[in-house]
């Protein structure tokens, strides 16, 4: 853990987004299809690490590629690994190690939650709920999941950073 973690969620054409993750020179861009509710899955998986879950897994469908996220609690830290598999239709039963490791890092849970919350809040500010649904199409903006993660983060993590709690009106 040295360079600052950054996460961006950029809505693109109808039903597509790019999730950009960087930490210093280590960067990955993941294309995400609306076939999965990617932003909601990302937020809820990080939220699950505040409970008894030691590992959270979810994936982004990139038609046909699968980007599988594996989040492992390590005390106050989280090991994050992202694997790619060539075909989402055949990869669900494959072990993580059969995928190609695209990005890996260890972050404090506080830092990881904070940057993901910021990324989701930027999307909500930029598009609003209606604009998000118009671009993403199959899934509404995950307002409740965002609020749940923010609540867990503020309750359990030592975080002195600013927290934007603005939810624009519909």
C-alpha positions in Angstrom: 0.0 0.0 0.0 1.8 3.1 -1.2 0.2 5.0 -4.1 -3.3 6.4 -3.8 -6.1 4.0 -4.9 -8.5 5.5 -7.5 -11.7 4.1 -8.8 -13.9 5.6 -11.6 -17.2 4.4 -13.0 -17.8 6.0 -16.4 -21.2 5.3 -18.1 -20.6 4.9 -21.9 -23.0 3.9 -24.6 -26.4 2.4 -23.8 -25.8 -0.5 -21.4 -22.0 -0.1 -21.1 -19.6 1.4 -18.5 -15.9 1.4 -17.9 -14.6 0.8 -14.4 -11.1 2.3 -14.1 -8.9 1.2 -11.2 -5.5 2.6 -10.6 -2.9 2.7 -7.9 0.2 4.5 -9.0 1.4 2.9 -12.3 -0.8 -0.2 -11.8 -4.0 0.4 -13.9 -6.8 -1.6 -15.3 -9.8 -0.6 -17.4 -12.8 -3.0 -17.3 -15.6 -2.8 -19.7 -18.9 -3.6 -18.0 -22.2 -4.6 -19.6 -25.6 -4.1 -18.1 -26.0 -7.9 -18.1 -24.8 -7.7 -14.6 -25.6 -4.9 -12.1 -21.9 -4.1 -11.8 -22.0 -0.9 -9.7 -24.5 -2.4 -7.2 -22.5 -5.6 -7.0 -19.3 -3.7 -6.3 -20.9 -1.6 -3.6 -22.7 -4.5 -1.9 -19.7 -6.8 -2.0 -17.6 -4.3 -0.2 -20.4 -3.8 2.3 -20.5 -7.5 2.9 -16.9 -7.3 4.3 -18.3 -5.4 7.3 -20.1 -8.5 8.5 -18.9 -12.0 9.0 -17.9 -12.5 5.3 -14.3 -13.2 4.9 -14.4 -13.4 1.1 -16.7 -11.7 -1.4 -16.9 -12.6 -5.1 -18.8 -11.0 -7.9 -18.2 -10.5 -11.6 -18.7 -8.0 -14.4 -20.0 -9.3 -17.7 -18.1 -7.8 -20.6 -19.8 -10.0 -23.2 -18.3 -12.5 -23.5 -15.5 -11.9 -21.0 -16.0 -12.2 -17.3 -14.1 -10.0 -14.9 -14.2 -11.8 -11.5 -13.5 -9.8 -8.4 -12.3 -11.6 -5.3 -12.2 -9.5 -2.1 -10.6 -11.1 1.0 -10.7 -9.7 4.5 -7.3 -9.6 6.1 -8.0 -7.9 9.4 -8.3 -4.1 8.7 -7.1 -4.7 5.1 -8.7 -6.2 2.0 -6.8 -8.2 -0.7 -8.4 -7.3 -4.0 -7.8 -9.5 -7.1 -9.5 -9.2 -10.4 -9.3 -12.1 -12.9 -10.5 -12.2 -16.5 -12.0 -15.3 -18.1 -12.6 -15.4 -21.9 -16.2 -16.6 -21.7 -18.6 -15.8 -18.9 -20.8 -18.7 -20.0 -18.2 -21.4 -19.1 -16.2 -19.6 -16.3 -18.5 -19.6 -13.3 -17.3 -23.1 -12.2 -13.6 -22.4 -12.9 -11.3 -21.7 -10.0 -10.0 -18.1 -9.7 -6.5 -19.2 -10.6 -7.7 -20.4 -14.0 -8.3 -16.8 -14.9 -5.8 -14.2 -15.9 -4.9 -11.9 -13.0 -5.6 -8.4 -14.3 -5.1 -6.4 -11.1 -4.2 -7.1 -7.5 -3.7 -4.9 -4.5 -4.1 -4.8 -0.7 -6.0 -1.8 0.6 -7.3 -0.8 4.0 -11.0 -1.5 4.1 -11.6 2.1 4.9 -9.7 3.4 1.8 -11.3 0.8 -0.5 -14.8 1.7 0.7 -14.2 5.4 0.6 -12.9 5.5 -3.0 -15.7 3.2 -4.2 -18.3 5.4 -2.4 -16.8 8.5 -4.1 -16.9 6.9 -7.5 -20.6 5.9 -7.1 -21.5 9.4 -5.7 -19.8 11.0 -8.8 -22.0 8.9 -11.1 -25.1 9.9 -9.2 -24.2 13.6 -9.2 -23.4 13.5 -12.9 -26.4 11.5 -14.2 -29.0 11.5 -11.4 -31.1 8.4 -10.9 -33.1 9.0 -14.1 -30.1 9.7 -16.3 -28.3 6.6 -14.9 -31.3 4.4 -15.7 -31.6 5.9 -19.2 -27.9 5.0 -19.9 -27.6 1.7 -17.9 -31.1 0.6 -18.9 -31.6 -2.7 -17.0 -30.9 -1.6 -13.5 -31.7 1.6 -11.5 -29.0 3.4 -9.6 -28.3 1.5 -6.4 -29.2 4.4 -4.0 -30.0 2.1 -1.0 -26.9 0.0 -1.4 -24.8 3.2 -1.7 -26.4 4.6 1.5 -25.8 1.2 3.3 -22.2 1.1 2.4 -21.7 4.8 3.5 -23.4 4.0 6.8 -21.2 1.0 7.5 -18.0 2.9 6.4 -18.7 5.8 8.7 -19.7 3.6 11.6 -16.8 1.1 11.5 -13.9 2.8 9.8 -11.5 5.5 11.0 -11.9 7.9 8.1 -11.2 11.6 8.3 -12.0 12.3 4.6 -15.0 14.2 3.5 -18.2 12.2 2.7 -20.6 13.6 0.1 -24.1 12.4 1.2 -26.0 14.3 -1.5 -28.6 12.3 -3.3 -30.0 14.5 -6.1 -33.7 14.6 -6.5 -35.2 12.4 -9.2 
